[in-house]
Amino acid sequence: GKRDLLLEMARLFLRDAPALLDSLREAEEKADVRTLERVAHRLVGSLGNFGATAAFDLARTLEEMARRNDLASAARVRGDLEHRVRGVLTGLANLRKEFGA
């Protein structure tokens, strides 16, 4: 059953992550620290499930920056996070193809 759970989690992340990345970008542009923190927190949880350490660390950093209202480097961190998440999405899409899901 663990394989089925992993594939379902991958399906949900593939569905939801692009909108989360869009929300991060919009929140950063508007300096909306509450939304930035909330969305980054959601990504922390999801990325932790997949063992995506680099992306997880970036999401956690962005979450902490938003919590401290420190957006000086938010654009760089968000951009790095987006790049890493896109890599995770590619890997999960390939995993689903491999298992015919």
C-alpha positions in Angstrom: 0.0 0.0 0.0 2.9 2.4 0.4 3.5 2.6 -3.3 -0.2 3.6 -3.9 0.1 6.2 -1.1 3.3 7.6 -2.7 1.7 7.8 -6.1 -1.4 9.5 -4.7 0.7 12.0 -2.8 2.7 12.6 -6.1 -0.5 13.1 -8.0 -1.8 15.7 -5.5 1.6 17.5 -5.4 1.7 17.6 -9.2 -1.8 19.1 -9.2 -1.3 21.6 -6.5 2.4 22.8 -6.7 2.1 25.0 -9.7 -0.7 27.1 -8.0 1.4 27.2 -4.8 4.4 28.6 -6.8 2.1 31.2 -8.4 0.8 32.2 -4.9 4.4 32.5 -3.6 5.3 34.8 -6.5 2.2 37.0 -6.1 2.7 37.2 -2.3 6.3 38.1 -2.7 5.5 40.8 -5.3 2.8 42.3 -3.0 5.0 41.9 0.2 2.2 39.8 1.7 4.2 38.1 4.4 1.2 36.2 5.8 0.4 34.5 2.5 4.1 34.0 1.8 4.5 32.3 5.2 1.4 30.1 4.8 2.2 28.9 1.3 5.8 28.3 2.1 4.7 26.2 5.1 2.5 24.1 2.9 5.4 23.4 0.7 7.6 22.5 3.6 5.2 19.8 4.6 4.8 18.4 1.1 8.5 18.5 0.2 9.4 16.8 3.4 7.2 13.9 2.4 9.3 13.4 -0.7 12.7 13.8 0.9 13.4 16.8 -1.3 15.9 18.2 1.1 17.2 21.2 -0.9 13.7 22.4 -1.8 12.5 21.7 1.7 15.3 23.9 3.2 14.5 26.7 0.8 10.8 26.6 1.6 11.6 26.6 5.3 14.0 29.6 4.8 11.3 31.5 3.0 8.7 30.6 5.7 11.1 31.9 8.4 11.9 35.1 6.4 8.2 35.8 6.0 7.6 35.2 9.7 10.3 37.8 10.6 9.0 40.2 7.9 12.4 40.0 6.3 11.8 40.1 2.5 15.2 41.5 1.5 16.3 38.2 -0.1 12.8 36.7 -0.7 12.9 37.0 -4.5 16.2 35.1 -4.7 15.1 32.4 -2.3 11.7 32.1 -4.0 13.3 31.8 -7.4 15.7 29.1 -6.1 12.8 27.3 -4.5 10.8 27.5 -7.7 13.7 25.9 -9.6 14.0 23.1 -7.1 10.3 22.4 -6.9 10.2 22.2 -10.7 12.9 19.5 -10.5 10.8 17.6 -7.9 7.7 17.9 -10.2 9.7 16.4 -13.1 10.9 13.5 -10.9 7.4 12.8 -9.6 5.9 12.9 -13.1 8.6 10.4 -14.2 7.8 8.2 -11.2 4.1 8.2 -12.0 4.9 7.2 -15.6 7.2 4.5 -14.5 4.4 2.9 -12.4 1.7 3.6 -15.0 -0.2 5.9 -12.7 
